[in-house]
Every structure is written in C-alpha cells, then in structure tokens.
Amino acid sequence: MTTPKIAQKAPYVVDVEEGKTYYWCSCGLSAKQPFCDGSHKGSGLSPLPYTADKTGQAAFCGCKATANQPLCDGAHRKL
C-alpha cells in the first residue's frame, strides 16, 4: 500500500500542547484519527511526528493528500 486511505474529507481540529510530540497517521487506517494507533504495520507507510510549537489548536489533515504534512492545506476540497 503506497496510497493512503482517506480517513475523512475535512481536517481534524485538535487541541495541542507546546513541546508535545504527536504522531500523525499517514496511512489513513488508524481508528484513533488523526493520530497513529499502529494500524500502518505492513502498509509501507509510517506515522509522521509533529511537535507543537505553541499550545492551541492544530488542523491535522484527514484526507492524507496535504502537501503540508501533517497539517491541512485544503487539498480535501479537490478530492
């Protein structure tokens, strides 16, 4: 599997904490979207670490087509 599954055609807006690292699901298979739960094993895809630079909200990509991984860039509007 080299093409990720679309988890949803909208971003996941999540509260993040400055300095904390989150692991974004890049395969689309995780049941804990937008974060990794290990479902990628054997898919050829790996989670992407994201360390928050400030406390607040972050919009993580749900369609897995963003050019700004792991954050949403609006690519879901073209799917």
C-alpha positions as CSV (number, residue, x, y, z in Angstrom):
1,M,0.0,0.0,0.0
2,T,1.6,3.3,-1.1
3,T,-1.6,5.3,-1.4
4,P,-3.2,6.2,1.9
5,K,-6.8,5.7,2.7
6,I,-8.9,8.9,3.0
7,A,-10.0,9.0,6.7
8,Q,-12.3,12.0,6.1
9,K,-12.6,14.9,3.6
10,A,-12.0,17.5,6.3
11,P,-9.3,18.4,8.8
12,Y,-9.2,17.1,12.4
13,V,-9.0,20.2,14.6
14,V,-7.2,19.1,17.8
15,D,-6.0,20.9,20.9
16,V,-2.2,20.5,21.1
17,E,0.3,21.4,23.9
18,E,3.5,23.3,23.2
19,G,6.5,21.0,23.1
20,K,4.5,17.8,23.0
21,T,5.0,15.4,20.1
22,Y,2.1,13.9,18.3
23,Y,2.3,11.1,15.7
24,W,0.0,11.8,12.7
25,C,-1.4,8.8,10.9
26,S,-0.2,9.0,7.3
27,C,-1.9,5.8,6.1
28,G,-5.5,6.6,7.0
29,L,-6.1,3.2,8.7
30,S,-5.9,4.3,12.4
31,A,-9.0,4.1,14.4
32,K,-7.7,7.0,16.5
33,Q,-7.6,9.6,13.7
34,P,-5.7,11.8,13.2
35,F,-3.1,10.0,15.2
36,C,-1.4,6.7,14.8
37,D,-2.6,3.5,16.5
38,G,-0.1,1.1,14.8
39,S,-2.5,0.1,12.0
40,H,0.0,1.1,9.4
41,K,2.2,-2.0,10.0
42,G,2.8,-3.8,6.7
43,S,1.4,-0.8,4.7
44,G,4.7,0.7,3.7
45,L,3.6,4.0,5.3
46,S,4.8,5.4,8.7
47,P,3.4,7.9,11.1
48,L,4.8,11.4,11.0
49,P,5.9,13.1,14.2
50,Y,4.7,16.6,14.8
51,T,5.9,18.7,17.8
52,A,3.6,21.6,18.6
53,D,5.4,25.0,18.7
54,K,2.6,26.5,20.8
55,T,-0.4,25.5,22.8
56,G,-3.7,25.9,21.0
57,Q,-5.5,24.2,18.1
58,A,-4.0,22.5,15.1
59,A,-5.8,21.3,12.0
60,F,-4.4,17.9,11.1
61,C,-5.1,16.6,7.5
62,G,-7.8,14.0,7.4
63,C,-7.7,13.2,3.6
64,K,-3.9,12.4,3.7
65,A,-3.4,14.4,0.5
66,T,-1.9,17.6,2.0
67,A,1.4,19.0,0.7
68,N,1.9,20.4,4.2
69,Q,2.0,17.2,6.2
70,P,0.7,16.7,8.8
71,L,-1.4,19.9,8.7
72,C,-4.3,20.6,6.4
73,D,-3.7,22.7,3.4
74,G,-7.2,22.4,1.9
75,A,-6.4,19.5,-0.5
76,H,-9.6,17.8,0.5
77,R,-11.6,20.3,-1.4
78,K,-10.1,18.9,-4.7
79,L,-11.0,15.2,-3.9
